[in-house]
Amino acid sequence: MSVFFIPTDRIGYDNYQQSIGQTYRTINQLLAAGVHVKWHTREQRLITARWPEGHIYDSGFEVENCEKAREILDEAGLVREEVQELSGAGRMLRSMKIAFYMGRGAGVDFAKPLEEVLCWGGFFMDSLKDEDIRAGKLENYDVLVVPGSPDAGECYYHGLGELGYEKIREFIRDRGHYLGVCGGAYLPLTSYNTQNHTWLNIVEATDTEDLDYWRTGSAHVRCRIDMSDHPVFAGVTAGSRNSVNIVYWEGPAIEIKGDNVKRLGHFERLLASGAELAPYWDMFDNELAKEATDGYYNPVTQEVFDELLYQKTAFAEAEYGGHHILMYSPHPEMGNVGYAKRKDTINFLLLYNGLFYLSSL
């Protein structure tokens, strides 16, 4: 029986589909309806009515050909191909129960945009407060998402305390996965300074500047992708060498210390920050990107970038107890630093793909 293929290739700074958010929202709708969906993150050569000579797609979703799927796909209006078979096994996706941390440590300026972007992609979440995590409610979820904080982890500790930290460690070790952005990327790190009790100390990676998050600032940066074939970059990469321009805001400069952590991407170049290095491109409606360069008191200088961020890890994956931890130092939820309006930016794929990757493990 034939199946449907929903391509998600990158075309410049655009996507094969008209709307990235709509595409992932539709896939989540299919999963919620019980339709079988496989995710292909490596190139496929397809023979279709439109492409009888064959056509290569870099990434996309294989959807069961059934009445419910046809109904949902027709309503969404996604570009799709009908094919007899696909090479490779693909990753079977499943619906996830996502816990979104909204406790003392979740800075509203960072948590709300991240929650908004995930909702655009159809990821349904429950917001958990500090007392919910301390009470053990994480045991009902598959993934914990932790947004940025207004510091390097102190706020998380002051809300969660020792018990809350232990509940998160137990959750990752025994049950689920973790995705953290900025402050959420600080949280799993290990401090080699015994005075720092505000990290979870569960991965073999650190920031050598410890809790001194304001030593950098906010900026637009370019990150070089080290593992272009990793699923989190599906639809973001094309070819063998890839980079992403993204908003950075005092996140960790991750230094890997052990074998349970791998580098997915690193800081390569400072693009814009403050009046001395103002952006020359149109940021359209992206107020978050604008504030990162000209509305914040702490710009990143070239000297600071070269000393503290250049060649340091920006995106990392770790394992703890057989479960996976994704750590993003920059802010994909803040959108592109130019090129397009914020609501449908290719940087959101780093978040959407991250959650699909964790659901397929």
Residue, then its C-alpha position, 0 to 999 in steps of 0.5 A: m500500500s502507498v504512503f504519503f511523504i511530507p518533505t521538510d527540506r530547507i530552501g535557503y532560509d525558507n522551508y519546502q512547506q509554506s509554514i513550519g509551524q503548520t507542518y509540525r502542528t499537522i504531524n502532532q495532530l496526526l499522532a494524536a489521531g493515532v495515525h502512524v508517522k515515521w520521521h526520515t532525517r536522511e535523504q530519500r530518493l522518491i519515484t512519484a507521479r510528479w517526479p517519474e525520474g526520481h527526486i531526492y528529499d533531505s528530510g520529511f515525514e512518512v504518513e500512513n495512507c488512511e482516511k483519517a490521514r487524508e482528511i487531516l492532510d487535505e485540511a492542512g494543505l501540506v505539500r505531499e507525495e504519494v509513494q509506494e515505499l521509502s528506503g530506510a527505517g525512519r524514526m517512529l514518532r509517538s505522542m508525548k506528554i510534555a512538562f513545561y517548567m514554569g516555576r521560580g526559575a522560569g524568566v517570563d521574558f524567556a518562558k513565554p516566547l518558548e511556550e508560544v513557539l511550541c504551541w505554534g508547532g502543536f506541542f501540547m504541554d502542561s505547565l508545572k510549578d516548583e511545588d508540582i515538581r517537588a510533589g513528584k508530578l514529573e512521573n506522569y510525563d515523558v519530556l521536561v522542557v526548561p526555558g531560560s532563567p534570569d541567571a545561570g541557575e540560581c533561580y531554579y534552585h531557589g524555587l525547586g530546592e534540594l527535593g525538586y532537584e532530586k526529582i528532576r534527576e530521578f525523572i531523567r535517570d529513570r523515566g524521561h528526557y530533557l530539553g533546556v534552553c539558555g538557563g535550562a542549558y546551564l541547569p544539567l551542567t556539573s560545577y567543578n567549584t564546590q560552592n556552586h550547588t545550583w546545577l544538577n551536576i549530572v552531565e560531564a560538561t561545565d561552563t568554566e565561568d561558573l555562575d558569572y552569566w553576565r560576563t557575556g551579554s546579548a547578541h546575534v551570533r553565527c553557530r557552526i553545526d558540527m553534526s549536520d546529520h543529527p536529527v535536531f538539524a533536519g530541515v535546517t542543514a543542506g550539504s556537508r557544511n552548515s551554520v545557523n544565525i541565532v539570538y544569544w543571551e548570556g547562555p553557557a559556553i559549554e565545555i565538554k569534559g567526558d564521554n557522555v556528552k557530544r557537541l552538536g554545534h559551536f559558536e563561530r562568529l559575532l554578527a551584531s550587538g549594541a551600537e558599535l556593531a549594529p545589525y544592518w538587516d531588517m528584523f521585520d516584526n521580531e522585537l525579541a531579536k531587536e532587543a537582543t542587539d539594541g535594547y539590552y544593557n549588556p552587549v557582547t563585544q568582539e573581545v568578549f566573544d573571542e575570549l569567552l564564546y569563540q569555538k565553545t559548544a553552543f548545542a550539546e547532547a548528553e545521556y544520563g541513566g540511558h535518557h537524553i538531555l538536549m542543551y541549547s545555549p542560544h535561543p531558537e524560540m527568538g527566531n531568525v536574526g533577519y530574513a523573515k518574520r518571527k512567527d515562521t522561522i527556520n530556527f524553530l526547527l531546532l525545538y520541534n526537531g529536538l522534541f521529535y528526536l526525544s520522542s523517537l528514542 
